Amino acid sequence: MIEVSKKDRRKYEAILKEELLTALGCTEPIAIAYAAAKAKETLGTIPDSIIVECSGNLIKNARAVVVPMTEDLRGIEAAAVLGAVGGNPAKELEVLTDVTGEDLTLTKQLLAQEICEVKLLDTPAKLNIRVRCKKGADSSLVEILHEHNHIVHIERNGEVLYDIPHSLEDVSESGTDRSCLSLEKIVSYGATADLSGLYEVLDKQIAYNSAIAQEGLSRPWGESVGRTLLEVYGNSVNVRARAAAAAGSDARMNGCEMPVVINSGSGNQGITVSVPVIEYARSLQSTHEQLCRALVVSNLVAIMQKYKVGRLSAFCGVVSAGAAAACGIAFLQGADADVLGMIITNTQGNVGGIVCDGAKSSCAAKISSSIEAGLMGYEMAKRGCVFRPGEGLVKEQYEKTIDSFCRMAKDGMETTDRKILEIMIEGC
């Protein structure tokens, strides 16, 4: 087993703490609500005019999903107005936690008055939000860039109150450098890490993501993908892993007011990397420590793949997360880095073409498909079967295969991304 330096160990723990954040609701509309709440706080009063400018990927992911604490309101306008009316910016991605019935009533009134205007922001950044609030002669501006809770600029009445150096092109400005991640090091770190500094965030991931999965299985949220899987395919651990994760997304995409612990900026990815591992750990009667070590592996494998693509793209992030979940399950059963590389290769070679056409109910089905592909990839790997170098995007080394799919997702799907947004804006 490869040795992981003390420096890299510190980095791995820092990366997990930076990525495994708590969020209430889909992170794109929540980021908009956060920006609006901060803009309203800066303005000092509820605005009578809001302009929300978003990059295309934000519009794609925020336009169809239910905003939590609203019962059934969807879209960018609802997120922005509710954030400005009742959001608490101190809570960042849990900004809507304290929303009251009175806040919701006022939000609906302001939406009826059409005080919010949404514009497509001309920016090379995939994740970019600018919210402008006005009240009489007073105005405020808040900008978020590259990460859902990363405010880079604040103005009031044209005066700059806060600004940090930032580039629309550079997505690696904040946080710990992710380039230190490798499969061999992740497996070694997962097996030997001092978990004392990680138990808090991992226990929260177990508790929160299990709870929303159970909620999705208990009641008919959205199109009930998770419940359907259990009803049709039985109660094996394989089916439960897929069904529970899908059910968490069923609930989350359709307005469930329960928080999740995210991964790579996404609640659906956070659910996907954790819930299947939790289900298998229960079936295997694993100890709490064994489960936490497996979650360290699954989370880091997902981050290793996703940071090269970026927070948002035309590539569905739960594909990488499904592969990562299967890696966590394999690690739980003693697999080494070579097996994990085979799992990722087999998963990406199977479902690596799934596109992201926004956050919505069908995300639950994509989660199920990706986890199923990951588990099949693991079964293939156990039998020594892996897609061969030269077949499609598969390369001789696993790390190079991961790079191939990441390059395809980030660079190759630029046109796809624009076309998806164009078609979505056309409407039904």
URGIZI-V186926 format. One record per residue. N is the residue number from 1. RES is the residue in one small letter. SS is DSSP state (a for helix, b for strand, c for the rest). D_LAST is the distance of its C-alpha to the last C-alpha in Angstrom with 1 decimal. Layout:
# URGIZI-V186926
N:RES:SS:D_LAST ; N:RES:SS:D_LAST
This chain:
# URGIZI-V186926
1:m:c:53.8 ; 2:i:c:53.2 ; 3:e:c:54.5 ; 4:v:c:52.1 ; 5:s:c:53.8 ; 6:k:a:54.1 ; 7:k:a:52.0 ; 8:d:a:49.1 ; 9:r:a:49.5 ; 10:r:a:49.1 ; 11:k:a:46.0 ; 12:y:a:44.4 ; 13:e:a:45.0 ; 14:a:a:43.7 ; 15:i:a:40.5 ; 16:l:a:39.8 ; 17:k:a:40.5 ; 18:e:a:38.2 ; 19:e:a:35.3 ; 20:l:c:35.6 ; 21:l:c:34.5 ; 22:t:b:33.4 ; 23:a:b:29.9 ; 24:l:c:28.3 ; 25:g:c:24.6 ; 26:c:c:22.3 ; 27:t:a:24.2 ; 28:e:a:21.7 ; 29:p:a:21.0 ; 30:i:a:24.7 ; 31:a:a:25.8 ; 32:i:a:24.0 ; 33:a:a:25.7 ; 34:y:a:29.0 ; 35:a:a:28.9 ; 36:a:a:28.2 ; 37:a:a:31.0 ; 38:k:a:33.4 ; 39:a:a:32.6 ; 40:k:a:33.3 ; 41:e:a:36.5 ; 42:t:a:37.5 ; 43:l:a:36.9 ; 44:g:c:38.9 ; 45:t:c:36.8 ; 46:i:c:33.4 ; 47:p:c:31.7 ; 48:d:c:30.5 ; 49:s:b:28.1 ; 50:i:b:26.2 ; 51:i:b:24.6 ; 52:v:b:22.9 ; 53:e:b:22.7 ; 54:c:b:21.3 ; 55:s:c:21.4 ; 56:g:a:18.2 ; 57:n:a:18.7 ; 58:l:a:19.2 ; 59:i:a:15.9 ; 60:k:a:14.3 ; 61:n:a:16.3 ; 62:a:a:16.4 ; 63:r:c:13.0 ; 64:a:c:12.0 ; 65:v:c:15.6 ; 66:v:b:17.8 ; 67:v:c:20.6 ; 68:p:c:24.0 ; 69:m:c:26.3 ; 70:t:c:23.5 ; 71:e:c:23.0 ; 72:d:c:19.3 ; 73:l:c:18.2 ; 74:r:b:15.6 ; 75:g:c:15.2 ; 76:i:a:17.6 ; 77:e:a:18.8 ; 78:a:a:19.9 ; 79:a:a:21.6 ; 80:a:a:23.4 ; 81:v:a:24.6 ; 82:l:a:25.8 ; 83:g:a:27.5 ; 84:a:a:29.3 ; 85:v:a:30.3 ; 86:g:a:31.4 ; 87:g:c:31.2 ; 88:n:c:34.4 ; 89:p:a:34.4 ; 90:a:a:37.5 ; 91:k:a:35.5 ; 92:e:a:33.1 ; 93:l:a:30.4 ; 94:e:a:31.5 ; 95:v:c:31.1 ; 96:l:c:29.5 ; 97:t:c:32.2 ; 98:d:c:34.2 ; 99:v:c:31.5 ; 100:t:c:32.9 ; 101:g:a:31.7 ; 102:e:a:32.8 ; 103:d:a:30.8 ; 104:l:a:27.6 ; 105:t:a:28.6 ; 106:l:a:29.2 ; 107:t:a:25.9 ; 108:k:a:23.9 ; 109:q:a:26.2 ; 110:l:a:25.6 ; 111:l:a:21.8 ; 112:a:a:22.1 ; 113:q:c:24.3 ; 114:e:c:21.7 ; 115:i:c:24.4 ; 116:c:b:22.2 ; 117:e:b:20.7 ; 118:v:b:18.8 ; 119:k:b:19.5 ; 120:l:b:19.2 ; 121:l:c:22.7 ; 122:d:c:24.5 ; 123:t:c:26.3 ; 124:p:c:27.3 ; 125:a:c:27.2 ; 126:k:c:24.5 ; 127:l:c:25.1 ; 128:n:b:25.9 ; 129:i:b:25.4 ; 130:r:b:27.2 ; 131:v:b:27.3 ; 132:r:b:29.2 ; 133:c:b:30.5 ; 134:k:b:32.5 ; 135:k:b:34.8 ; 136:g:c:37.0 ; 137:a:c:38.8 ; 138:d:b:38.1 ; 139:s:b:35.4 ; 140:s:b:34.7 ; 141:l:b:32.8 ; 142:v:b:32.0 ; 143:e:b:30.8 ; 144:i:b:29.9 ; 145:l:b:30.1 ; 146:h:c:29.8 ; 147:e:c:30.2 ; 148:h:c:28.3 ; 149:n:c:31.6 ; 150:h:c:33.2 ; 151:i:b:33.9 ; 152:v:b:35.5 ; 153:h:b:35.9 ; 154:i:b:36.6 ; 155:e:b:37.6 ; 156:r:b:38.8 ; 157:n:c:39.5 ; 158:g:c:39.4 ; 159:e:b:42.0 ; 160:v:b:41.2 ; 161:l:b:42.0 ; 162:y:b:40.9 ; 163:d:b:40.1 ; 164:i:c:40.5 ; 165:p:c:40.7 ; 166:h:c:37.4 ; 167:s:c:35.7 ; 168:l:c:32.1 ; 169:e:c:32.9 ; 170:d:c:35.1 ; 171:v:c:33.3 ; 172:s:c:36.7 ; 173:e:c:38.2 ; 174:s:c:38.6 ; 175:g:c:39.9 ; 176:t:c:41.9 ; 177:d:c:41.8 ; 178:r:a:39.9 ; 179:s:a:41.6 ; 180:c:a:44.4 ; 181:l:c:42.3 ; 182:s:c:43.3 ; 183:l:a:43.2 ; 184:e:a:46.9 ; 185:k:a:47.3 ; 186:i:a:44.5 ; 187:v:a:46.2 ; 188:s:a:49.6 ; 189:y:a:48.3 ; 190:g:a:46.6 ; 191:a:a:49.9 ; 192:t:a:52.2 ; 193:a:c:50.4 ; 194:d:c:51.9 ; 195:l:a:49.2 ; 196:s:a:50.9 ; 197:g:a:48.7 ; 198:l:c:45.5 ; 199:y:a:45.9 ; 200:e:a:44.4 ; 201:v:a:41.0 ; 202:l:a:41.0 ; 203:d:a:42.0 ; 204:k:a:39.2 ; 205:q:a:36.7 ; 206:i:a:38.2 ; 207:a:a:38.3 ; 208:y:a:34.9 ; 209:n:a:32.8 ; 210:s:a:34.7 ; 211:a:a:34.2 ; 212:i:a:30.4 ; 213:a:a:30.4 ; 214:q:a:32.6 ; 215:e:a:30.5 ; 216:g:a:27.5 ; 217:l:a:29.8 ; 218:s:a:31.3 ; 219:r:c:28.3 ; 220:p:c:24.8 ; 221:w:c:22.6 ; 222:g:c:18.9 ; 223:e:c:18.8 ; 224:s:c:22.6 ; 225:v:a:22.8 ; 226:g:a:26.3 ; 227:r:a:27.6 ; 228:t:a:26.4 ; 229:l:a:28.2 ; 230:l:a:31.4 ; 231:e:a:31.2 ; 232:v:a:30.7 ; 233:y:a:32.7 ; 234:g:c:35.5 ; 235:n:c:37.1 ; 236:s:c:38.4 ; 237:v:a:38.4 ; 238:n:a:36.0 ; 239:v:a:33.4 ; 240:r:a:34.2 ; 241:a:a:33.6 ; 242:r:a:30.1 ; 243:a:a:29.3 ; 244:a:a:30.6 ; 245:a:a:28.8 ; 246:a:a:25.4 ; 247:a:a:26.2 ; 248:g:a:26.9 ; 249:s:a:23.4 ; 250:d:a:22.0 ; 251:a:a:23.9 ; 252:r:a:23.3 ; 253:m:a:19.5 ; 254:n:c:19.4 ; 255:g:c:21.9 ; 256:c:c:25.3 ; 257:e:c:28.0 ; 258:m:c:30.1 ; 259:p:c:30.8 ; 260:v:b:30.7 ; 261:v:b:32.8 ; 262:i:c:30.6 ; 263:n:b:31.4 ; 264:s:c:30.5 ; 265:g:c:28.4 ; 266:s:b:26.2 ; 267:g:a:26.6 ; 268:n:a:24.9 ; 269:q:a:27.4 ; 270:g:a:30.2 ; 271:i:a:29.5 ; 272:t:a:29.4 ; 273:v:a:32.6 ; 274:s:a:34.5 ; 275:v:a:33.7 ; 276:p:a:34.5 ; 277:v:a:37.7 ; 278:i:a:38.6 ; 279:e:a:38.1 ; 280:y:a:40.3 ; 281:a:a:42.9 ; 282:r:a:43.3 ; 283:s:a:43.7 ; 284:l:a:46.2 ; 285:q:c:48.0 ; 286:s:c:47.8 ; 287:t:c:49.4 ; 288:h:a:47.6 ; 289:e:a:48.9 ; 290:q:a:47.7 ; 291:l:a:44.2 ; 292:c:a:44.1 ; 293:r:a:45.4 ; 294:a:a:42.7 ; 295:l:a:40.0 ; 296:v:a:41.7 ; 297:v:a:41.2 ; 298:s:a:37.6 ; 299:n:a:36.5 ; 300:l:a:38.4 ; 301:v:a:37.3 ; 302:a:a:33.6 ; 303:i:a:34.5 ; 304:m:a:36.6 ; 305:q:a:33.6 ; 306:k:a:30.9 ; 307:y:c:33.0 ; 308:k:c:33.2 ; 309:v:c:29.4 ; 310:g:c:28.8 ; 311:r:c:26.9 ; 312:l:c:23.4 ; 313:s:c:22.3 ; 314:a:c:20.0 ; 315:f:b:22.4 ; 316:c:c:21.9 ; 317:g:a:24.9 ; 318:v:a:25.4 ; 319:v:a:26.7 ; 320:s:a:29.7 ; 321:a:a:30.0 ; 322:g:a:30.2 ; 323:a:a:32.9 ; 324:a:a:34.6 ; 325:a:a:34.6 ; 326:a:a:36.3 ; 327:c:a:38.8 ; 328:g:a:39.6 ; 329:i:a:40.2 ; 330:a:a:42.3 ; 331:f:a:44.3 ; 332:l:a:44.9 ; 333:q:c:46.6 ; 334:g:c:48.7 ; 335:a:c:46.7 ; 336:d:c:47.6 ; 337:a:a:45.7 ; 338:d:a:46.0 ; 339:v:a:44.1 ; 340:l:a:41.4 ; 341:g:a:41.0 ; 342:m:a:40.7 ; 343:i:a:38.0 ; 344:i:a:35.9 ; 345:t:a:36.4 ; 346:n:a:35.6 ; 347:t:a:32.4 ; 348:q:a:31.0 ; 349:g:a:32.2 ; 350:n:a:30.1 ; 351:v:a:26.8 ; 352:g:c:27.0 ; 353:g:c:23.9 ; 354:i:c:21.3 ; 355:v:b:18.8 ; 356:c:c:17.6 ; 357:d:c:13.9 ; 358:g:c:14.5 ; 359:a:c:16.2 ; 360:k:c:14.9 ; 361:s:c:16.2 ; 362:s:c:16.2 ; 363:c:a:18.8 ; 364:a:a:21.3 ; 365:a:a:21.0 ; 366:k:a:21.4 ; 367:i:a:24.4 ; 368:s:a:25.9 ; 369:s:a:25.5 ; 370:s:a:27.1 ; 371:i:a:30.0 ; 372:e:a:30.6 ; 373:a:a:30.9 ; 374:g:a:33.2 ; 375:l:a:35.4 ; 376:m:a:35.7 ; 377:g:a:36.5 ; 378:y:a:39.2 ; 379:e:a:40.6 ; 380:m:a:40.8 ; 381:a:a:42.5 ; 382:k:a:45.1 ; 383:r:c:46.0 ; 384:g:c:46.3 ; 385:c:c:43.3 ; 386:v:c:41.1 ; 387:f:c:39.1 ; 388:r:c:41.5 ; 389:p:c:41.7 ; 390:g:c:40.5 ; 391:e:c:37.8 ; 392:g:c:34.6 ; 393:l:c:34.5 ; 394:v:c:37.4 ; 395:k:c:40.5 ; 396:e:c:44.1 ; 397:q:c:43.8 ; 398:y:a:41.2 ; 399:e:a:40.8 ; 400:k:a:40.1 ; 401:t:a:37.5 ; 402:i:a:35.7 ; 403:d:a:36.0 ; 404:s:a:34.5 ; 405:f:a:31.3 ; 406:c:a:31.2 ; 407:r:a:31.6 ; 408:m:a:28.9 ; 409:a:a:26.5 ; 410:k:a:27.6 ; 411:d:a:28.5 ; 412:g:a:27.1 ; 413:m:c:23.5 ; 414:e:a:23.3 ; 415:t:a:21.4 ; 416:t:a:19.1 ; 417:d:a:18.4 ; 418:r:a:17.6 ; 419:k:a:15.3 ; 420:i:a:13.3 ; 421:l:a:13.0 ; 422:e:a:12.2 ; 423:i:a:9.2 ; 424:m:a:8.0 ; 425:i:a:8.8 ; 426:e:a:6.9 ; 427:g:c:3.8 ; 428:c:c:0.0
